[in-house]
């Protein structure tokens, strides 16, 4: 089709070129001018007319002039020659004029022919170019068609990627927002539930085992959720280790709890990872439409709040949102906001609670305790802000500050003559997970000038349970530097005695909850006795926390407990008050 159109254009261009050729007058070159018959007839006619007129008029003139026959003969002879000469001249002129006209026409035709040939050559070249262009256009068309096909396949792929998680293939956050919003618009009178599922301790697993391991665990978890939920809802990957399950329509509140229970039970089954079994759990926060919000953003926010409450309650649980949770969350957000300002404004202070050696009946150690008196929030309990500091990772720089201040203060006390004192500092799991934690401790000791054996780092049982393989080497390295390791709140967690035999624990600290029940007739006092015996048999120092009554002190002395700390002897005190207390003890 394209080639035929081009040919038509070429023929049309050639015709236009001949008809409107500039610089050459082709008008004389017409059918009459170049007709041989017409040319011959014209010359013969002129000759005939001239001859007849000449004979007619000259004969009459001669007859009128003379009657002499001899003279008439002579005149007629002269007249004949003159006629021949004149007709020859006229014929010469006519032929010359005609030949000149033919020559001019021939020259014009020659020029026109040359120009026509050049035009033809140009047209031929143009035709070749058009043919090449047509081929190129055909190739481009084929290429564009191929690109269009690929582009269509790619808008499809991009659409899939935009609404699906790359790792798990699950619908993503954007898909959740659109699907839930559509449900709310089209079925505003219906009910739906949103389950916010978060894998417990995933950050620890990811940091210690590597991101590749963590990604594979996420895939396993997503597959497990899909198998549990089935056709009853849609599973979305919200981000990181967070999943959201959208349940609609709902048959009742019981179906929500039933699904949450099935998910928790499903996660209790060990996950096979790299030819070994990994035990994980999940925490679930639940919000319900329309009771807890009229849009998806509000429902997600409130399910998230409930999920954090489930983690605070011990993990591996589900919590349904209610208004008090929202109040708690608002308080938590306010604390987190003020924590950043507190670091910059140096609003924190260290208090120190004495540890009394029962055999010597004197203070031989101090435990550094962080206090925060906010100009905005007032006094904030460590039970509230420490957890927020850990979740927001502020605990890392804050913990480094605590360690440095405590070491500096103990070095100052040593300089004042209290050279037997040791210092205990609480360390969070997040601090231990930092790759440079041991270097930080060494640098802190060097900066303060404190000898390593005067420092005791306190860790909780939960650290051992959640990160034994990762922290054990670190703790051994610290113990090799003569830094003491204390196991805080012993008896409240799920650690086994094997931890105590394989880790360089130097001190066991009995949790206050056990001390509170001493002499109450329960079997808790028996547990205190067993803990003290375990510590003695493993050559560990045993410290009882939260001693507030004389009866508790007497029982601990009877059982051979090494040290106590609690309100019975002293509350946590500011640095100046500690100096006064130590000075008073020295005088006694």
Buried (B, 14 or more C-beta within 10 A) or exposed (E): EBEEEBEEBBEEBBEEBEEEBEEEEEEEBEEEBEEEEEBEEEBEEBBEEBEEEBBEEBBEEBEEEEEEEEEBEEBBEEBEEEBEEEBEEBBEEBEEEBEEBEEEBEEBBEEBEEBBEEBEEEBEEBBEEBBEBBEEEEEEEEEEEEEEEEEEEEEEEEEEEEBBBEEBBBBBBEBBBEBBEEBBEEEEEEBBBBBBBBBBBBBBBBBBBEEEBBEBBBBBBBBBBBEBBEEBBBBBBBEEBBBBBBBBEBEEBEBBBEBBEBBBEBBEEEBEBEEEEBEBBBBBBBBBBBBBBEBBEBBBBBBBBBBBBBBBEEBBBBBBBBEEBBEBBEBBEBBBBBBEEBBEEEBBEBBBBBBBBBEEEBBBBBBBBBBBEBEEBEEBEBEBBBBBBBBBEBBBEBBBBBBBBBBBBBBBBBEEEBEBBBBBBBBBBBBBBBEEBBEBBBBBBEEBEBEBEBBBBBBBBBBBBBBBEBBBEBBEBBBEEEBBBBBBBBBBBEBEEEBBEEBBBBBBBBBBEBBBBBEEEEEBBEBBBEBBEBBBEBEBBBBBBBBBBEEBBEBBEEBBBBBBBBEBBBEBBEBEBBBEBBEEBEEE
